[in-house]
Amino acid sequence: KNPDSGEFDKPYENEDFSFLSDLVNIKDLELNFGNSYIHENYINIDFDKLLKNLPENIEKFEINVGFFDQVYDQTNSLIIAISKYLKNLKKLNINIHNTKEIIEKKSVYEIKNTDIQWRKGQHSPLNYFLDCNFLKDLKLLEEFTFDFGDTHYYKKNHNSETTFIIKNALILLNLPNIKKIKIDNEKFEDKDLRSEEHT
């Protein structure tokens, strides 16, 4: 429905995707949950239950989802479930959007209806730290893409500098079949890259 009308379809729930378990021969799956920047209950998904019912032979998986609340916990739950149930993945693309409304002022950013704010040029408190320990069981993975930040809608007019940092990068870099990592070098912690130079 048109969000300007003040009416919304019900949030996405696991039952909406029950048909996926019937696609036994599927090897390439893309799930796009959209980016709702005004409807905080847009997603009501238990990713462990959702991915548990997917065919195990999926080799390419892409997901695009925006979280309003418990952004870090939900992102972690998603990645852990992917690693737990989709062990035959060769290509993985995860695109996460933080859908909290951020207000830009003269020298600071502020999360709407909260006391949380940070100065421009400083690290955003909404930054996400991707722990590559979550990916260690994806032994067949060849290509990995990850992005995390503000919604595309918000980026049209603002940039709160919300981003992500890769932790324990050596686990990702040393996966036995990894060939391509589509993540900017600046997202990796320096100590991880320095350790890689000596291996």
C-alpha positions as CSV (number, residue, x, y, z in Angstrom):
1,K,0.0,0.0,0.0
2,N,1.0,3.6,-0.4
3,P,2.9,4.6,2.8
4,D,1.6,8.2,2.4
5,S,-1.9,7.0,3.2
6,G,-0.9,5.9,6.7
7,E,-1.9,2.3,5.9
8,F,0.5,-0.7,5.6
9,D,0.4,-4.3,4.6
10,K,1.1,-6.6,7.5
11,P,4.8,-7.3,8.3
12,Y,6.6,-10.0,6.5
13,E,6.4,-13.2,8.5
14,N,7.9,-16.7,8.1
15,E,4.5,-18.1,6.8
16,D,4.8,-15.8,3.8
17,F,7.8,-17.8,2.6
18,S,6.7,-21.3,3.4
19,F,6.6,-22.0,-0.3
20,L,10.4,-21.8,-0.5
21,S,10.7,-25.3,1.0
22,D,9.0,-26.7,-2.1
23,L,11.7,-25.4,-4.4
24,V,13.9,-28.4,-4.0
25,N,16.0,-27.9,-7.1
26,I,16.7,-24.2,-6.6
27,K,20.3,-23.2,-6.5
28,D,20.1,-19.4,-6.9
29,L,17.9,-17.4,-4.5
30,E,17.4,-13.7,-3.9
31,L,15.2,-12.4,-1.1
32,N,14.3,-8.7,-1.1
33,F,12.5,-7.4,1.9
34,G,12.6,-3.8,0.9
35,N,13.7,-0.8,2.9
36,S,10.9,0.5,5.1
37,Y,12.1,3.7,6.8
38,I,8.8,4.5,8.4
39,H,7.3,1.2,9.4
40,E,9.2,-0.2,12.4
41,N,7.3,-3.6,12.3
42,Y,8.0,-4.2,8.6
43,I,10.0,-7.4,9.3
44,N,8.9,-10.1,11.7
45,I,11.1,-12.9,10.6
46,D,12.8,-15.7,12.6
47,F,15.8,-16.2,10.2
48,D,16.8,-19.5,11.8
49,K,13.3,-21.0,11.0
50,L,13.2,-19.4,7.6
51,L,16.6,-20.6,6.4
52,K,16.2,-24.0,8.1
53,N,13.5,-24.8,5.5
54,L,15.5,-23.8,2.5
55,P,16.9,-26.4,0.2
56,E,20.4,-27.3,1.2
57,N,21.7,-27.3,-2.4
58,I,21.5,-23.5,-2.8
59,E,24.8,-22.2,-4.2
60,K,24.0,-18.5,-4.6
61,F,22.1,-16.5,-2.0
62,E,21.4,-12.7,-1.9
63,I,19.3,-10.9,0.7
64,N,18.4,-7.3,1.0
65,V,16.7,-6.3,4.2
66,G,16.1,-3.2,6.4
67,F,15.9,-3.5,10.2
68,F,14.4,-0.8,12.4
69,D,14.9,-2.3,15.9
70,Q,17.5,-4.7,17.3
71,V,19.5,-4.1,14.2
72,Y,22.7,-5.8,15.4
73,D,21.0,-8.8,16.9
74,Q,18.9,-9.4,13.8
75,T,21.9,-9.0,11.5
76,N,23.9,-11.5,13.6
77,S,21.0,-13.9,13.7
78,L,20.7,-13.7,9.9
79,I,24.4,-14.4,9.3
80,I,24.5,-17.2,11.8
81,A,21.5,-18.9,10.2
82,I,23.0,-18.6,6.7
83,S,26.2,-20.2,7.9
84,K,24.3,-22.9,9.8
85,Y,21.9,-24.0,7.0
86,L,23.4,-23.0,3.7
87,K,26.8,-24.7,3.8
88,N,26.9,-25.3,0.0
89,L,27.0,-21.6,-0.8
90,K,29.5,-20.5,-3.3
91,K,28.3,-16.9,-3.6
92,L,26.8,-14.8,-0.8
93,N,25.6,-11.2,-1.0
94,I,24.2,-9.6,2.2
95,N,22.8,-6.0,2.1
96,I,21.6,-4.6,5.4
97,H,20.0,-1.3,6.0
98,N,19.5,0.4,9.3
99,T,16.1,2.0,9.0
100,K,16.1,4.2,12.1
101,E,15.3,7.8,11.1
102,I,18.4,10.0,11.6
103,I,18.1,13.8,11.8
104,E,21.0,15.9,10.4
105,K,21.7,19.1,12.3
106,K,24.4,21.7,11.8
107,S,27.3,19.7,13.3
108,V,25.7,16.5,14.6
109,Y,23.5,13.6,13.7
110,E,20.7,12.5,16.0
111,I,18.4,9.4,16.1
112,K,14.8,10.7,16.0
113,N,13.0,10.4,19.4
114,T,16.2,9.5,21.3
115,D,19.0,11.3,23.0
116,I,21.6,9.5,20.9
117,Q,23.7,11.8,18.7
118,W,27.2,12.1,17.3
119,R,29.3,14.7,15.7
120,K,29.9,14.7,12.0
121,G,33.2,13.1,11.2
122,Q,33.0,10.8,14.2
123,H,32.2,7.1,14.2
124,S,28.5,6.5,14.2
125,P,27.2,4.6,17.3
126,L,25.1,2.6,14.8
127,N,28.2,1.1,13.1
128,Y,28.1,-2.7,12.8
129,F,31.0,-5.0,13.5
130,L,30.9,-8.1,11.3
131,D,32.6,-10.9,13.0
132,C,33.9,-13.3,10.4
133,N,33.7,-16.1,12.9
134,F,30.1,-16.3,11.8
135,L,31.3,-17.3,8.3
136,K,33.9,-20.0,9.2
137,D,31.6,-23.0,8.3
138,L,31.1,-21.8,4.7
139,K,33.9,-23.9,3.4
140,L,32.7,-23.8,-0.3
141,L,32.3,-20.0,-0.4
142,E,34.0,-18.4,-3.4
143,E,32.5,-14.9,-3.4
144,F,31.3,-12.7,-0.5
145,T,29.7,-9.3,-0.7
146,F,28.5,-7.4,2.4
147,D,27.1,-3.9,2.9
148,F,25.6,-2.2,5.9
149,G,24.4,1.4,6.3
150,D,21.6,3.9,6.0
151,T,18.6,3.1,3.7
152,H,18.9,4.1,0.0
153,Y,16.0,6.5,0.6
154,Y,17.9,8.3,3.4
155,K,21.2,8.4,1.5
156,K,19.5,10.5,-1.2
157,N,19.4,13.4,1.1
158,H,21.7,12.6,4.0
159,N,24.8,10.6,5.0
160,S,25.0,9.8,8.7
161,E,28.4,8.0,8.1
162,T,26.9,4.8,9.5
163,T,29.0,1.9,8.2
164,F,30.5,-1.4,9.2
165,I,33.9,-2.8,10.2
166,I,35.2,-6.3,9.6
167,K,36.5,-8.2,12.6
168,N,38.6,-11.4,12.5
169,A,39.1,-10.9,8.8
170,L,41.7,-13.7,8.6
171,I,38.9,-16.3,9.0
172,L,37.2,-14.9,5.8
173,L,40.5,-14.4,3.9
174,N,41.6,-18.0,4.7
175,L,38.4,-19.8,3.7
176,P,39.6,-22.6,1.4
177,N,37.7,-21.7,-1.7
178,I,37.4,-17.9,-1.4
179,K,38.3,-16.0,-4.6
180,K,36.5,-12.7,-4.4
181,I,35.6,-10.4,-1.5
182,K,33.5,-7.3,-2.5
183,I,34.2,-5.1,0.5
184,D,36.3,-1.9,0.5
185,N,39.7,-2.4,2.1
186,E,38.9,0.4,4.6
187,K,36.3,-1.7,6.2
188,F,38.9,-4.2,7.5
189,E,40.6,-3.7,10.8
190,D,44.3,-2.8,10.2
191,K,45.5,-5.5,12.7
192,D,43.7,-8.2,10.6
193,L,45.4,-7.0,7.4
194,R,48.8,-6.8,9.1
195,S,48.4,-10.3,10.3
196,E,47.6,-11.5,6.8
197,E,50.8,-10.0,5.5
198,H,52.8,-12.3,7.7
199,T,51.0,-15.6,7.0
